[in-house]
Amino acid sequence: MDQKPINPETLFKLEDPRKDGARSAEQPSNSRVALTHADIATAVDGMVEGGSERVSEQKEPASEQKGIGHVQSQTQGVAKQVQTAAIKAQLLAALPAERVMKQQIEGVLSHQIDHLMKSAKKAEKRDDYFELNRIVALIRSLKDTLADLAYATYEMLKNLWLKVVHGLE
């Protein structure tokens, strides 16, 4: 399991230019390093002796720690989903009238539009056109939602009410 020190001579074999006599036209004259695939393979095998086992052994403790955190975050995510589902079930059990739902949705959306309009004025004063563009797109989206509210079905109204008024998906 101990790793052998890397011998640079096993990676690169230096050619003696006097050994072959004249150089061939294929080999560059300024290159003194000649590598073959076999030389590289043996050098890599020497460096990574038992490589796949050793690498996985080194990574296991880190992956186990990440796994624990991942399991905790999954558990928290599942708990939040269960809690959200329970709140949604309670809200659906006690739905207000259609007219009241529309009024609540309109109130929340108009409040958000007013807030965004103020932010747009500030962005315009700062000459922050990127932010202004983003804000105007949000305002248009909210106004489209308000327009869709006039022709919304009861199911769509229910879903909008849960999403906009209570923040549930």
PyMOL commands that set and color helices and strands:
alter all, ss='L'
color gray80, all
select helices_A, chain A and resi 8-11+37-47+51-93+98-125+129-149+154-165
alter helices_A, ss='H'
color red, helices_A
select strands_A, chain A and resi 13-14+33-34
alter strands_A, ss='S'
color yellow, strands_A
deselect
rebuild
show_as cartoon
